[in-house]
Amino acid sequence: MRLKEKTHRKFVDYFEKMSSLYKGNEFELAFSDIQRETGAASVTLKRAIQSLEKDGVIRVQPGRNSRYARFQYLAAVTAT
């Protein structure tokens, strides 16, 4: 199922902001922090992450436990 454009944009903006904070490097975030910042429900969060990964916007790897994941914003890499 495809995300609404507004929801998609919100998540792209969030990961873009986090990527700039970490200077384009890989970063680890708690899913609860992403939820809090974006205001998304947990189901929407999971769908958004899967959608962005499928579209090649972010790369996701397991984090230190099930509540965390390591992300890399790939759109910044392809833009340079």
Secondary structure, 3 states (H helix, E strand, C coil): CCCCHHHHHHHHHHHHHHHHHCCCCCEEEEHHHHHHHHCCCHHHHHHHHHHHHHCCCEEEEECCCCCEEEEEECHHHHHC
